[in-house]
């Protein structure tokens, strides 16, 4: 049994931020039902391969239809948590907002995930991850000096600023409800979340008055001890030796003890010397030489590389299950490792509407009524 066993979650979200959040809850035992719209999500029928929908059930309801809305209200009556990712104001128009649903289920925890939050001058603006990290200052600092900022390799604001902040807030609200019986409303802004991730640059600016720049300090590639380097075979490796002892060990391992005193030296000659050293061996050779040493070294892996990496595999961060047709399906493993109640991948991502009939039957809706509702456009069966 997972630690969240018995919790019922209704997921009204699309794209990445909401589904990633509810995946975390589902991995630890929560019963998550995705409320999907007719016509399917943006990925269409291929959504069954959208890995962050694992461990969930799917029902298709047309929430613009009063009959479907009544079914949704019946689901809410047994729910602990509702997560939605509409633009501010949309939930009110659909009559599925917190104030309305809290009357059905006092103690409900209702989490809204949006780009800029439920209030403020930007609340109605549309956006995506690149816009939120731009507003937070993260994008400004990402990349090489005097060059165009570089979009990060994952959706930082969506996942870290949205999904993770939402999951943490929901768990905090659950703890509060355990003590008081009170539910509450949670307003997650991905732009706010992204800004909170920019803590080091924020502190640097407000403590010194100096505006941080790309490659402007040790954690942004300004120094040789915290940087990336190209190897002889065109691959890349990373060094993060900000502590003096790790940098000294590194310099000794490469046979260049004179560089020990140049740990934070930003002179081009120092960078050039170290680049030339790394260019003299392949990534595999550097793995063998530096991997076991205390120098804060890691190779820079592609997706193909990490799928075979011994650490990743040992930590079960790439796992294999079967989809609904019994074909092999690789998924990202459960990140947090709990000793007594570990997260479990119980089921593959469902195809849209896979559980529509099952969920309705559990609510006591008859086959005759299900057929009538489906013909009338209030709901939809499985989209295989």
Backbone torsions as a table, in degrees:
resi	resn	phi	psi	omega
1	UNK	NA	136.1	177.5
2	UNK	-81.9	160.9	-178.3
3	UNK	-65.8	-19.5	179.4
4	UNK	-103.8	14.5	178.4
5	UNK	-54.8	133.5	179.3
6	UNK	97.3	-17.2	177.3
7	UNK	-79.5	136.6	179.7
8	UNK	-111.9	126.2	-174.9
9	UNK	-121.9	131.5	173.2
10	UNK	-105.7	121.6	-174.2
11	UNK	-109.0	110.0	-179.9
12	UNK	-100.2	11.4	-169.6
13	UNK	-91.5	166.7	176.8
14	UNK	-129.8	-173.6	174.5
15	UNK	56.6	-131.7	-173.0
16	UNK	-112.6	-47.0	-168.4
17	UNK	-56.5	-51.5	-179.5
18	UNK	-67.5	-51.3	179.8
19	UNK	-57.9	-36.2	177.8
20	UNK	-65.9	-40.8	177.4
21	UNK	-60.0	-50.1	-177.1
22	UNK	-71.4	-24.3	172.6
23	UNK	-62.1	-42.3	179.0
24	UNK	-59.9	-41.9	178.5
25	UNK	-66.6	-41.9	-179.4
26	UNK	-66.6	-37.6	179.5
27	UNK	-59.1	-29.8	-178.9
28	UNK	-102.5	21.7	166.7
29	UNK	107.5	-9.2	179.6
30	UNK	-66.1	146.1	177.3
31	UNK	-89.1	104.2	-174.5
32	UNK	-106.0	125.6	175.5
33	UNK	-113.6	119.8	175.5
34	UNK	-82.8	125.0	176.2
35	UNK	-94.8	104.2	-173.9
36	UNK	-105.2	155.6	-178.2
37	UNK	-93.7	151.0	175.8
38	UNK	-57.7	142.5	-177.5
39	UNK	98.8	-14.2	174.6
40	UNK	80.0	166.1	179.3
41	UNK	-73.2	180.0	-175.1
42	UNK	-58.2	-29.8	-178.2
43	UNK	-86.1	0.7	177.9
44	UNK	62.0	-149.6	-175.6
45	UNK	-67.4	-16.5	177.4
46	UNK	-69.4	-7.8	-178.2
47	UNK	-58.7	-20.7	179.0
48	UNK	-62.3	-17.1	176.6
49	UNK	-97.4	5.8	-179.0
50	UNK	-81.4	97.2	-163.0
51	UNK	-59.0	-26.8	-175.7
52	UNK	-76.5	1.9	174.9
53	UNK	-98.1	11.7	178.2
54	UNK	-61.9	159.3	176.1
55	UNK	62.9	17.4	-177.6
56	UNK	-120.9	165.6	172.0
57	UNK	-110.9	158.4	-176.2
58	UNK	-131.5	130.9	173.4
59	UNK	-130.3	139.8	179.5
60	UNK	-103.5	115.9	178.4
61	UNK	-128.2	136.3	174.1
62	UNK	-90.4	94.6	-172.7
63	UNK	-71.9	-1.1	172.1
64	UNK	-85.6	-9.2	179.6
65	UNK	-97.3	128.8	-176.4
66	UNK	-57.9	-37.9	-178.6
67	UNK	-66.6	-40.1	177.3
68	UNK	-67.5	-37.0	179.2
69	UNK	-63.5	-38.6	178.3
70	UNK	-63.7	-37.2	176.0
71	UNK	-64.8	-41.6	178.4
72	UNK	-61.4	-42.7	178.9
73	UNK	-60.5	-36.2	178.0
74	UNK	-66.2	-36.8	175.5
75	UNK	-66.1	-39.2	179.9
76	UNK	-63.0	-33.4	-177.6
77	UNK	-61.9	-21.0	178.0
78	UNK	-110.0	8.2	-173.3
79	UNK	-95.5	152.9	172.5
80	UNK	-100.7	-33.4	-171.1
81	UNK	-138.6	138.0	170.0
82	UNK	-122.4	131.8	177.0
83	UNK	-122.0	126.2	179.0
84	UNK	-131.7	153.1	-178.2
85	UNK	-131.3	29.9	178.2
86	UNK	-73.8	164.9	170.4
87	UNK	-65.2	146.6	-179.8
88	UNK	-52.0	133.1	180.0
89	UNK	99.3	-22.3	-177.2
90	UNK	-68.6	-41.7	-179.6
91	UNK	-60.7	-37.2	177.1
92	UNK	-64.4	-42.7	179.0
93	UNK	-62.7	-35.3	179.7
94	UNK	-83.2	-5.1	-178.8
95	UNK	63.5	38.9	177.4
96	UNK	-129.6	29.0	-178.2
97	UNK	-80.3	170.7	-175.3
98	UNK	-60.6	-46.4	-176.9
99	UNK	-57.8	-40.0	-178.8
100	UNK	-73.1	-45.7	-175.4
101	UNK	-73.1	-28.8	178.6
102	UNK	-65.5	-25.3	176.6
103	UNK	-72.7	-29.1	177.4
104	UNK	-76.0	-43.5	-177.7
105	UNK	-130.7	88.4	174.7
106	UNK	-59.8	137.5	-176.2
107	UNK	95.1	0.3	179.0
108	UNK	-65.8	139.4	172.0
109	UNK	-103.2	121.3	-172.6
110	UNK	-123.1	118.5	-175.7
111	UNK	-115.1	122.3	175.1
112	UNK	-105.1	127.6	177.0
113	UNK	-113.6	119.7	-180.0
114	UNK	-139.9	172.2	-177.7
115	UNK	-65.7	-50.4	-171.6
116	UNK	-121.8	8.2	177.7
117	UNK	94.0	173.2	-173.6
118	UNK	-85.2	-9.1	176.2
119	UNK	-139.5	175.8	-179.3
120	UNK	101.1	165.6	-174.8
121	UNK	-65.8	-18.8	-178.0
122	UNK	-102.8	5.1	-170.7
123	UNK	-55.5	-32.6	-176.1
124	UNK	-92.2	-2.8	-177.9
125	UNK	-71.3	143.4	172.7
126	UNK	-86.4	158.8	-180.0
127	UNK	-177.8	172.5	173.6
128	UNK	-140.0	-177.5	-171.8
129	UNK	-49.9	-46.0	-176.9
130	UNK	-59.5	-33.0	179.4
131	UNK	-72.4	-38.9	-177.6
132	UNK	-71.3	-40.1	178.2
133	UNK	-72.6	-24.7	174.5
134	UNK	-66.3	-45.2	-177.9
135	UNK	-69.5	-26.6	-175.7
136	UNK	-84.3	-9.6	-176.1
137	UNK	90.9	-9.6	-179.0
138	UNK	-66.6	-43.0	-178.0
139	UNK	-66.4	-36.5	178.9
140	UNK	-56.9	-33.4	-174.1
141	UNK	-95.0	-1.6	-173.5
142	UNK	-100.2	116.3	179.4
143	UNK	132.0	-168.4	-178.4
144	UNK	-91.6	153.0	179.4
145	UNK	-57.8	137.4	176.4
146	UNK	61.8	21.3	175.6
147	UNK	-125.2	168.6	179.8
148	UNK	-61.3	136.6	175.4
149	UNK	-55.0	148.1	-176.1
150	UNK	-108.8	131.7	177.6
151	UNK	-68.8	128.2	-179.2
152	UNK	-61.1	166.0	-175.3
153	UNK	-79.9	-2.4	173.8
154	UNK	-144.3	171.5	-176.6
155	UNK	-85.2	89.4	-172.8
156	UNK	-64.7	-49.2	-178.6
157	UNK	-69.3	-41.9	-179.9
158	UNK	-58.9	-51.2	-171.7
159	UNK	-87.7	-56.3	-178.0
160	UNK	-74.8	-42.5	-178.7
161	UNK	-80.9	-22.6	-178.2
162	UNK	-109.8	-68.9	-174.4
163	UNK	-57.6	-52.2	-175.4
164	UNK	-68.6	-41.0	177.7
165	UNK	-62.2	-39.4	179.5
166	UNK	-65.8	-46.2	-178.4
167	UNK	-62.1	-43.5	179.0
168	UNK	-62.5	-42.9	-178.3
169	UNK	-66.1	-39.4	178.3
170	UNK	-63.2	-43.7	178.8
171	UNK	-65.1	-37.0	176.8
172	UNK	-64.8	-42.0	179.1
173	UNK	-66.1	-36.2	176.3
174	UNK	-63.5	-41.7	178.8
175	UNK	-62.7	-41.6	177.9
176	UNK	-63.2	-41.0	-179.7
177	UNK	-66.0	-35.0	177.2
178	UNK	-59.3	-35.5	-176.8
179	UNK	-85.5	-31.6	-171.0
180	UNK	-120.2	-18.2	-174.1
181	UNK	83.0	-1.6	-176.4
182	UNK	-92.2	131.5	167.9
183	UNK	-86.4	-178.6	177.6
184	UNK	-165.2	169.7	180.0
185	UNK	-99.7	136.6	-179.2
186	UNK	-118.7	125.2	-179.5
187	UNK	-109.6	104.2	179.9
188	UNK	-103.2	120.6	173.1
189	UNK	-106.2	122.0	-179.9
190	UNK	-66.3	-30.9	175.9
191	UNK	-67.0	-41.3	175.8
192	UNK	-61.7	-45.2	-178.4
193	UNK	-62.2	-40.9	179.0
194	UNK	-64.9	-39.8	178.3
195	UNK	-62.9	-39.0	-179.9
196	UNK	-65.8	-24.1	176.9
197	UNK	-75.6	-16.0	-176.5
198	UNK	-90.4	38.4	-169.4
199	UNK	-65.4	-40.2	-175.8
200	UNK	-67.1	-48.0	179.4
201	UNK	-64.6	-37.6	178.4
202	UNK	-59.4	-48.7	-179.7
203	UNK	-63.1	-42.2	-178.4
204	UNK	-59.4	-44.2	-177.5
205	UNK	-68.2	-48.5	-173.8
206	UNK	-78.4	-13.6	176.1
207	UNK	-94.0	-29.6	-176.2
208	UNK	-111.6	-21.5	-175.7
209	UNK	82.3	-4.0	179.2
210	UNK	-88.9	131.3	-179.6
211	UNK	-78.4	118.1	178.3
212	UNK	-62.0	143.6	-179.2
213	UNK	-123.6	165.0	174.3
214	UNK	-58.9	133.6	-173.7
215	UNK	57.4	30.6	-172.6
216	UNK	-90.9	-15.8	174.5
217	UNK	-147.0	179.3	-168.2
218	UNK	-59.0	-28.9	-178.8
219	UNK	-89.6	2.6	178.5
220	UNK	-117.6	15.3	176.3
221	UNK	91.9	17.4	-178.2
222	UNK	-79.0	-18.3	-173.9
223	UNK	-124.2	155.2	-178.5
224	UNK	-67.3	-22.4	-175.1
225	UNK	-80.5	-11.4	-179.1
226	UNK	-137.3	86.6	-171.3
227	UNK	-160.9	179.0	175.9
228	UNK	-119.6	147.6	-176.1
229	UNK	-138.3	147.1	178.1
230	UNK	-88.1	142.3	-178.7
231	UNK	-100.8	175.1	-176.3
232	UNK	-57.8	-33.2	-177.4
233	UNK	-95.4	17.8	176.3
234	UNK	79.4	10.3	175.1
235	UNK	-93.0	-177.9	-177.6
236	UNK	-134.2	151.0	177.2
237	UNK	-134.0	164.7	-179.2
238	UNK	-124.6	145.8	173.5
239	UNK	-126.0	131.3	179.3
240	UNK	-128.9	42.8	-172.4
241	UNK	-85.7	69.4	-179.4
242	UNK	-79.6	-21.2	174.9
243	UNK	-82.2	139.6	-174.9
244	UNK	-57.8	-39.0	-176.5
245	UNK	-67.1	-35.3	179.6
246	UNK	-71.9	-39.4	178.9
247	UNK	-65.8	-41.2	179.5
248	UNK	-62.7	-42.3	177.7
249	UNK	-62.1	-41.7	178.4
250	UNK	-59.1	-49.0	-177.6
251	UNK	-61.9	-37.6	178.4
252	UNK	-68.4	-38.2	-179.4
253	UNK	-66.4	-30.9	179.2
254	UNK	-92.9	2.9	177.5
255	UNK	72.7	29.9	-178.5
256	UNK	-132.3	66.4	-176.8
257	UNK	-63.9	-21.4	179.0
258	UNK	-66.6	-15.4	179.5
259	UNK	-84.8	-7.1	-177.9
260	UNK	-56.8	-41.9	-178.1
261	UNK	-76.4	-4.4	-177.6
262	UNK	-106.3	26.3	-176.3
263	UNK	-53.9	-42.2	-177.4
264	UNK	-111.6	15.7	179.7
265	UNK	-70.1	129.3	-178.7
266	UNK	-104.2	14.1	-179.0
267	UNK	-70.8	137.3	-179.8
268	UNK	-54.6	-31.7	-179.0
269	UNK	-64.9	-36.7	179.4
270	UNK	-66.5	-46.9	177.8
271	UNK	-60.3	-42.1	-178.5
272	UNK	-62.0	-41.7	-179.0
273	UNK	-62.4	-44.1	-178.2
274	UNK	-71.6	-36.4	176.1
275	UNK	-60.8	-41.0	179.1
276	UNK	-64.9	-36.6	178.8
277	UNK	-64.1	-47.9	-179.0
278	UNK	-66.5	-31.5	179.5
279	UNK	-70.0	-8.7	-176.9
280	UNK	-87.8	-8.7	179.4
281	UNK	-135.2	156.6	176.2
282	UNK	-76.2	166.5	178.0
283	UNK	-61.7	-40.0	179.3
284	UNK	-61.1	-39.1	178.8
285	UNK	-66.9	-39.8	177.3
286	UNK	-67.0	-37.5	176.3
287	UNK	-56.9	-44.3	-179.0
288	UNK	-67.9	-39.2	-175.9
289	UNK	-77.2	-45.9	-171.2
290	UNK	-104.0	-22.3	-176.5
291	UNK	-52.0	-47.5	-177.7
292	UNK	-79.5	-8.2	-173.2
293	UNK	-89.8	159.0	177.8
294	UNK	-86.9	74.3	-178.6
295	UNK	-130.0	4.9	-177.5
296	UNK	58.7	61.0	-177.7
297	UNK	-116.5	141.4	170.1
298	UNK	-150.7	142.0	170.7
299	UNK	-71.9	152.8	175.6
300	UNK	-91.2	113.1	-171.4
301	UNK	-98.4	142.0	169.0
302	UNK	-84.1	174.1	176.5
303	UNK	-60.7	-37.9	178.4
304	UNK	-63.3	-39.5	180.0
305	UNK	-66.4	-48.4	-172.3
306	UNK	-69.3	-25.8	178.1
307	UNK	-64.8	-16.8	-180.0
308	UNK	-114.0	-0.8	-174.5
309	UNK	-68.3	133.5	-174.3
310	UNK	-63.0	-36.9	179.0
311	UNK	-68.5	-47.0	-179.4
312	UNK	-59.1	-43.3	-179.1
313	UNK	-69.7	-40.2	178.9
314	UNK	-62.8	-37.8	-179.4
315	UNK	-81.2	2.8	179.0
316	UNK	56.4	43.1	177.8
317	UNK	-93.3	-6.1	165.6
318	UNK	-126.1	115.3	-176.6
319	UNK	-123.0	157.8	-179.9
320	UNK	-120.2	132.6	174.8
321	UNK	-133.1	-164.9	177.0
322	UNK	-122.8	145.0	175.3
323	UNK	-80.8	-173.7	-174.9
324	UNK	-68.2	-14.9	176.4
325	UNK	-98.0	8.7	179.2
326	UNK	72.5	16.5	174.9
327	UNK	-84.4	146.1	179.6
328	UNK	-60.4	140.2	-179.1
329	UNK	-140.2	121.7	177.6
330	UNK	-89.9	136.9	179.6
331	UNK	-130.9	155.6	170.2
332	UNK	-69.3	136.7	-179.2
333	UNK	-72.2	175.4	177.9
334	UNK	-78.7	122.6	-175.0
335	UNK	-67.0	-61.4	-178.1
336	UNK	-68.3	137.0	-179.7
337	UNK	-109.8	104.5	177.8
338	UNK	-95.5	135.5	-173.3
339	UNK	-72.6	-37.9	-176.2
340	UNK	-99.4	-33.2	-176.5
341	UNK	-131.1	67.8	-177.0
342	UNK	-67.0	153.3	174.1
343	UNK	-68.8	148.3	-175.8
344	UNK	-135.3	140.0	171.8
345	UNK	-93.5	104.4	-174.5
346	UNK	-93.2	-31.0	-175.2
347	UNK	-148.6	148.7	179.1
348	UNK	-72.7	168.4	176.4
349	UNK	-57.2	132.9	-180.0
350	UNK	-78.1	156.0	170.3
351	UNK	-81.1	155.7	-174.6
352	UNK	-53.8	127.7	177.2
353	UNK	76.1	12.0	-175.6
354	UNK	-56.4	-32.8	-174.6
355	UNK	-110.9	14.6	-177.6
356	UNK	-54.0	-54.2	-176.3
357	UNK	-65.9	-41.1	-179.7
358	UNK	-60.4	-45.6	-178.1
359	UNK	-67.3	-40.9	179.7
360	UNK	-65.6	-39.4	178.4
361	UNK	-64.8	-36.2	176.6
362	UNK	-65.4	-27.8	177.2
363	UNK	-80.9	-7.2	-179.9
364	UNK	91.4	11.6	178.3
365	UNK	-76.6	129.7	-176.6
366	UNK	-76.3	160.5	178.2
367	UNK	-59.2	-39.6	-180.0
368	UNK	-61.8	-44.9	-179.8
369	UNK	-69.4	-36.7	177.1
370	UNK	-59.9	-45.1	179.2
371	UNK	-60.8	-43.7	-179.8
372	UNK	-64.3	-43.4	179.8
373	UNK	-64.9	-38.7	-180.0
374	UNK	-68.2	-42.8	178.4
375	UNK	-64.3	-32.2	-179.4
376	UNK	-82.3	-2.8	176.8
377	UNK	86.2	9.3	-179.9
378	UNK	-77.9	-27.3	-179.0
379	UNK	-150.7	176.2	-178.2
380	UNK	-146.3	143.2	178.0
381	UNK	-79.2	-171.0	-176.3
382	UNK	-58.9	137.3	175.1
383	UNK	-106.5	86.4	-177.9
384	UNK	-81.9	NA	NA
